[in-house]
Amino acid sequence: MAAALPVSYHGAISKQECEELLGKKDKDGAYLIRDSETIQGAMCLCVYKQHVVYTYRLLQTRTGHYTMQAAAGVEEKCFKTLEDLIRHYKRKNQGLAMHLRHSVKRKTALLIRPPAPAEEEPDYENVAEPPDYVDVLPS
């Protein structure tokens, strides 16, 4: 079973909606997580500091862990859950413009769509339309 998403995860909101939510909070260290608008499957950790929103891309590894995209030469840290990642970046001096202090919680439940089923191969034994002819086999 997948780990529950934190209440600071807002799903597919736009960068503008994110900035409005953080601006309403108007506290240094306010943060939320949203889906990336440019990379499918990635997320963004957005942090507010002095009327500026800093955005950090979060990626999920093949093993299901989370990592923050880092500059070349900077060691990436992996976390089992988003909650572990948040807990780590609540500490000061971890590389963010501002450590995480005030979670901006989503107000509504998220609609998470199940993955679309893979297309199945047609079942030729149960063809919807009857054939125009029938092969008669010898007895």
C-alpha angles and dihedrals in degrees: 000000000000119000116258116259116247119253088245089067109100100178121213101003120142126251088250093052089048093052091048092052093048091044091054089053088049095187126127108245095029109144146175138175123233137170116271114254093207106039118049112229094016125109134207128227105209120197128188122219126163095339093312125108115217115201126206122186117233120202131191117225125222088260092056096254123132127236135176114236107248136195118266111285094021115115113241118226120217124213128193093221139013087247089059090050092049092047090053095049092048085075117087123254098023095132102274124119086244131005116248112268113148121039114213101216123211113246099210137045116266120246104224112187118212114240114273112260115255114255110264125222112255116265102234093187092065103042112177095223121052114242120252092238139027126219111227112210121211115256 
